[in-house]
Amino acid sequence: MISVCMATYNGAEYIRAQVGSILGQISNDDELIISDDSSMDGTPGIIEQLGDNRIRLFRDNHFQSPVLNFEHALKQASGETIFLSDQDDLWAPNKVHVMTEILKTCDLAVSDCDVIDASGRQTHPSFYAKRHSGPGLFKNIYKNTYLGCCMAFRAEVLDWALPFPKDVPMHDMWLGTIAEMFGKTRFCPDVLVHYRRHCKNASSTYDPSPYSVFQKMQFRLVLIQRLFERYRQRKAAVQ
């Protein structure tokens, strides 16, 4: 069983197309979990109008945080394989097949994506090339290349990652580095997501960082501390 976990907030403009690109490639036994963070533009209504029983919508949340919203969606997942999804991208039609095959040999996988604008026009052919993406714990602490909308992982990763630390910088950075610590990760070169960048994006992973050098250093120190704490917790649990 596959669980696709999506966090939404005021995503009415693109949500129908994105949900359609997902539902077209998952089975009747799979689920699309959508956690909505108090959207005010009718996003939950659009999702309900689709009338697909594979969709599990959790509305009227008040997180005011994409990290907490994704954590809530992940806590509802019951599948052996879990995908993360943004509300405004488009999935390539072979994404689920390719990623599930890769996950037979690793715990967490991330694919490449191209970058599109608000109108769907390609602005960059490869996120990997833009960010010099690749595996490595310290590499990704220094400069995160684990892009959430391109990630899929085995359910066991949630045993390592949940609950999210309250001050973790971003959910995808946490999931990627925790999988580096406790499991095996793979970077797939295939472009399997059309990653939409527009003025309302919640994440700045692709764009120039709005944070100062001092703030970025703080984020990384916090991440290292939380990874070390989780390592000690797991080590104590198996003794």
C-alpha positions in Angstrom: 0.0 0.0 0.0 1.2 3.5 -0.9 0.4 6.6 1.2 0.9 10.0 -0.6 1.1 12.8 2.0 0.3 16.3 1.0 0.2 19.5 3.0 -2.1 22.3 1.7 -2.6 25.9 2.4 -4.5 28.2 -0.1 -3.7 25.9 -3.0 -6.9 26.3 -5.0 -5.2 27.5 -8.1 -3.2 24.3 -8.8 -4.6 21.6 -6.5 -6.9 20.0 -8.9 -4.2 19.3 -11.5 -1.7 18.1 -8.9 -4.2 15.7 -7.3 -5.1 14.4 -10.8 -1.5 13.7 -11.6 -1.2 11.6 -8.4 -4.5 9.7 -8.5 -3.9 8.6 -12.1 -1.0 6.4 -11.0 -1.9 4.9 -7.6 -4.2 1.9 -7.1 -7.6 1.7 -5.5 -5.9 0.3 -2.3 -3.6 3.3 -2.0 -4.4 6.6 -0.2 -3.8 10.3 -0.7 -3.7 12.0 2.7 -4.2 15.8 2.5 -3.7 17.9 5.6 -5.1 21.4 5.1 -3.8 24.2 7.3 -6.9 26.5 7.4 -7.1 27.4 3.8 -9.2 30.4 3.0 -9.5 30.1 -0.8 -11.7 27.1 -1.0 -9.0 24.4 -1.3 -10.8 21.8 0.9 -14.0 22.3 -1.1 -12.2 21.6 -4.4 -10.7 18.5 -3.0 -14.0 17.2 -1.7 -15.7 17.9 -5.1 -13.3 15.4 -6.7 -15.2 12.7 -4.8 -12.4 10.1 -4.8 -12.5 7.6 -1.9 -8.7 7.3 -2.0 -8.5 10.9 -0.7 -8.4 11.3 3.1 -8.8 15.0 3.8 -8.0 16.5 7.2 -9.3 20.0 7.3 -9.6 22.9 9.8 -6.1 22.5 11.2 -4.4 25.5 12.7 -0.7 24.8 12.4 0.5 27.9 10.5 3.5 25.9 9.6 4.3 23.6 6.6 6.5 21.5 8.8 3.8 20.8 11.4 1.3 20.3 8.6 3.4 17.7 6.9 4.1 16.0 10.2 0.3 15.7 10.8 -0.2 14.2 7.3 2.6 11.7 7.9 1.1 10.6 11.2 -2.0 9.5 9.4 -0.2 7.3 6.9 -0.8 3.6 6.9 1.1 2.5 3.8 4.4 0.6 3.5 5.6 3.2 1.0 5.2 6.9 1.6 5.5 9.8 -0.9 5.6 13.5 -0.1 3.7 15.9 -2.3 3.4 19.6 -2.6 0.1 21.1 -3.6 1.2 23.0 -6.7 3.5 20.7 -8.7 2.8 18.0 -11.3 3.9 14.4 -11.1 5.4 12.6 -14.1 3.1 9.7 -15.0 5.8 7.1 -14.2 6.9 8.6 -10.8 5.2 6.0 -8.6 6.5 3.1 -10.6 10.1 4.3 -10.8 10.3 5.3 -7.1 8.8 2.1 -5.8 11.3 0.0 -7.8 14.2 2.1 -6.4 12.9 1.6 -2.8 13.4 -2.1 -3.1 17.1 -1.4 -2.6 17.1 1.6 -0.2 15.1 3.2 2.6 14.6 6.7 1.1 14.9 7.9 -2.5 14.8 11.3 -4.1 14.3 12.0 -7.8 15.4 14.9 -9.9 12.8 17.5 -11.1 12.6 20.2 -13.6 11.4 23.7 -12.5 8.3 25.3 -14.0 6.7 28.8 -13.5 3.2 29.7 -12.5 2.0 29.0 -16.1 3.7 25.6 -16.4 6.6 26.8 -18.6 10.0 25.2 -17.8 12.5 27.6 -16.4 15.2 25.1 -15.5 15.7 21.5 -16.7 17.2 20.0 -13.6 17.0 20.8 -9.9 20.0 18.4 -9.4 22.2 20.6 -11.6 21.1 23.8 -10.0 21.7 22.5 -6.4 24.5 20.0 -7.1 22.3 17.3 -5.5 23.6 14.1 -4.1 23.9 11.9 -1.0 26.0 12.5 2.1 25.1 13.5 5.6 27.5 16.4 6.0 27.0 17.5 2.5 23.2 17.9 3.1 23.7 19.5 6.5 25.9 22.1 4.8 23.5 22.5 1.8 20.3 20.6 1.8 19.5 18.8 -1.5 16.7 16.6 -0.2 13.6 18.1 -1.8 10.5 17.0 -0.2 8.2 16.9 -3.2 10.7 14.5 -4.9 11.0 12.1 -1.9 9.6 8.7 -1.2 10.6 6.3 1.6 9.7 3.2 3.4 7.4 3.5 6.4 10.3 2.5 8.7 11.8 6.0 8.2 8.9 7.4 10.2 10.1 5.3 13.2 13.4 7.3 13.0 11.9 10.7 12.1 8.7 11.1 14.2 8.0 13.1 16.1 9.7 16.0 14.3 11.8 18.2 16.6 10.0 21.4 17.4 12.8 23.6 16.0 13.8 21.5 12.9 14.5 23.9 10.0 12.4 22.0 7.4 10.7 18.6 7.2 12.5 17.4 4.1 15.9 18.4 5.4 15.1 16.4 8.6 13.8 13.3 6.8 16.7 13.2 4.4 19.5 13.6 7.0 17.8 11.2 9.4 17.6 8.6 6.7 21.3 9.2 6.0 22.1 8.5 9.6 20.0 5.3 10.1 19.5 3.9 6.6 20.4 3.9 3.0 19.4 6.7 0.5 19.5 6.9 -3.3 19.3 9.8 -5.7 17.4 8.9 -8.9 18.5 10.9 -12.0 15.1 10.7 -13.6 13.0 13.9 -13.7 9.8 12.7 -12.1 8.3 16.0 -10.8 7.5 19.3 -12.4 8.4 21.6 -9.5 6.4 24.8 -9.7 7.9 28.0 -8.4 5.7 31.0 -8.0 5.1 34.0 -5.6 3.1 32.0 -3.1 5.5 29.1 -2.5 6.0 28.2 1.2 9.4 26.7 0.6 12.5 28.7 -0.5 14.7 25.6 -1.2 15.2 26.5 -4.9 15.3 30.3 -4.5 18.0 32.4 -2.9 17.8 32.0 0.9 16.1 34.9 2.7 18.1 34.1 5.9 21.3 35.7 7.0 24.6 33.7 7.3 24.1 33.7 11.1 20.6 32.4 10.9 21.7 29.6 8.5 24.5 28.6 10.9 21.9 28.5 13.7 19.6 26.2 11.7 22.5 23.8 11.0 23.7 23.8 14.6 20.1 23.0 15.7 19.8 20.2 13.1 23.1 18.6 14.2 22.0 18.8 17.8 18.6 17.2 17.1 20.2 14.4 15.0 22.6 13.6 17.8 19.7 13.6 20.3 17.7 11.2 18.1 20.8 9.0 17.7 21.2 8.7 21.4 17.5 8.0 21.9 17.5 5.2 19.4 20.7 3.7 20.8 19.2 3.7 24.3 16.0 2.1 23.0 17.9 -0.9 21.6 20.0 -1.5 24.6 
